[in-house]
Amino acid sequence: MTPKLEHLVDLIFKKLKTNNNKKIFLEKENLNKFILSLFKEN
């Protein structure tokens, strides 16, 4: 994973975890896998 993508994942993860309106159960590794799957070409 490139440093830019890693930074993007970190930002998204922090933003989702700090959302106080709803409880979100999220592991960073799962978020990484999801984002990488979005960038994969079929």
C-alpha positions as CSV (number, residue, x, y, z in Angstrom):
1,M,0.0,0.0,0.0
2,T,1.3,3.4,-0.9
3,P,1.9,6.0,1.8
4,K,-0.8,8.2,0.4
5,L,-3.3,5.4,0.5
6,E,-2.2,4.5,4.0
7,H,-2.7,8.1,5.1
8,L,-6.2,8.2,3.4
9,V,-7.2,5.0,5.3
10,D,-6.0,6.5,8.6
11,L,-8.0,9.7,8.0
12,I,-11.2,7.8,7.1
13,F,-10.7,5.4,10.1
14,K,-10.3,8.3,12.5
15,K,-13.3,10.2,11.1
16,L,-15.5,7.2,11.4
17,K,-14.4,6.3,14.9
18,T,-14.9,9.9,16.2
19,N,-18.5,10.0,14.9
20,N,-20.5,10.4,18.1
21,N,-24.0,10.1,16.6
22,K,-23.7,6.3,16.0
23,K,-21.6,3.6,17.4
24,I,-19.5,2.0,14.6
25,F,-17.7,-1.3,15.1
26,L,-14.8,-1.1,12.8
27,E,-11.4,-2.6,12.7
28,K,-8.7,-0.8,10.7
29,E,-7.6,-4.0,9.0
30,N,-11.1,-4.6,7.6
31,L,-11.2,-1.0,6.4
32,N,-7.9,-1.5,4.6
33,K,-9.2,-4.6,2.9
34,F,-12.4,-2.8,1.8
35,I,-10.6,0.2,0.4
36,L,-8.1,-2.0,-1.4
37,S,-10.9,-3.9,-2.9
38,L,-12.4,-0.7,-4.3
39,F,-9.2,0.1,-6.1
40,K,-8.7,-3.4,-7.6
41,E,-9.6,-3.8,-11.3
42,N,-11.8,-6.6,-12.4
